[in-house]
Amino acid sequence: MTRRQASAAGRRRMPTLLLAVLAAAAAAALAAGCGRSGAPATAASSAGAVRLQVVAAENFWGSIAGQLAGTRASVRSIIVDPNADPHTYQPTAADARALAGSNMAIVNGLGYDRWSSQELAASPASGRVVLDVGELLGLKEGANPHRWYFPADVRRVIAAITADYSRLDPPDAAYFAERRQAFETRALARYDQLRREIRSRYSGVPVGYSESIFQGLGEDLGLDLLTPYSFVKAIAEGTDVTAQDKQTVDAQAQQRRIEVWVYNSQNVTPDVQRVSEIARARHIPIATVTETLAPPTLSFEQWQVHELEGLAAALRAATGR
């Protein structure tokens, strides 16, 4: 059973467990005298400066938020385990307390992490900033939720996080602006360089991919994504793939109509495994991606650079250039 299949099997149990977690968190807050209608209290650093308490639902946004915050905020990511499925994650009482005590929360939205919005709604706080990525981008539920794989959207999120930090901590606005500039020009330099190189050298190369997390990056790179979107959406959401889509994707690999196969190594369903086996048998180079930071000790940019380097190697092997 894959991570996504196990998560789908647990969806029926989630509401009961979530209510239990929320009740426990509320009881803990009352016991500690934490009930309040104002903004959550901030923690003081050793130098006496006020530090924002920022909580990100997932570590890909949390990594970015932490680098933009520098020493002016404490940033915690809830989902850091590569084996956890953000779609149906079951938050702990500690997760609920962290969100309840945050000055700022970053959620992906678009139905990807409903549990985080439910937690925040259960612990409202005047003055808390909630950055919902889907809402920021003006997208509706049903759109591809994997916006951290859309480079242009990543830039918009970076700008929004910086603006929210400055709104919560106006005296440090210049500091946050400097952090943003350093992140975009230095930390993301190799990420941007690899994307330019792949786009310049391999634009138009036909590629197959296992699920929708790769769509945004593949389009940004100018690759010709041949896999039917209904196939990759079904794999991402843990629903059944149609017989027609199975035949189409199998034929694309069997007939070598794709030059590279890209799959999510965190979600290898029987359909993905079958196509991967066909690709290997037909000597089609394979590249892998993951949904969350893997390993979780990597930064956002290190993770993305590692995947881009692997993709570039597969494209080079496939095309000879």
C-alpha positions, 0 to 999 in steps of 0.5 A: 500500500502506498502512502497515498493509498493508506491516506485514502483508507484513513479518510473516514477516521479523520473527522473523529480524530481531528475533533479529539485533537482540537478538544485536547488543544483547547483544553490545554490552552484553557489550563494554561490561561491562554484563552484570548481574543488578541494576537498571539504573544510573541517570544523574546529572543536572547537580545530582547527583540520580539520574535514572530512565531510562524507555523507552516503546514508543510516544510517546502513553504516552511523552508522558504519562510525560515530563510526569509525570517532570519533571526526575526522569527521562529519558523516551524513546519508541521509536516516534515516526514517524507512519508506523511501525506499532506492531503490527509495528515492527522494533526497532533495536539502539539500541532494544534497548540503551535498553530493556535500560538502563531502570529502567522500561519502559512497554508497551501490551500486548494484542498491540499491541507484542509486540516490546517485551516480547520485548526486555525478556525478552531483557535481564532486570534485577532491580528494573526496573519494567515497566508493561504497560497491558493487564495494569494494566487486567485485559484479555486479548489480543483486547480493543481495544488502543488504550487511550490513546483510552479516557479512563478508562484514561488516568487509570488509567495516569497513576496507575500511572506516578506510583506506579511513579515513587514506588516507584523514587524514594521521596524524590521521591514528593511531587514526582511527586504534584505533577506528577500533580495539575498534569497532570490539572488543568491540562494535561488541562483543555481535553481534559476540557472538550471531552469534556464539551461534545461529550457534552452537545451531541451525545450520541446522534448517529449516527457511522461510524468506520473503525477501532477506535482511535476506539471508546473516545473515541466511547463516552466522548462518548456518540456512537452508533457505527453501524459494525459492530465487525467492520469496524473491527477488520479495518481496524485489524488489516489483515485482510480486511473481509467482503462483508457488512460492506462493504455495511453500511458503504457503505449507512450512508454512502450512505443518510446514516444516519451524520451524521459519518464519522471515519477514521484518516488514517494507515491509509487502505485501499481500503475506508476510501477508498471510504467516505470518497468516499461520505461526501463525495459525500453531504455527510457531514462528516468528521473524522480521527484518528491512531494515534500523535502527529501531528505527533510534536512535539505532546504527548498533550493537544495531539494529543487536543485537536486531534482533539476540536476537529476532531470538534466542528466536524464534528458542528456542521456535521452537526447545526447546533448 
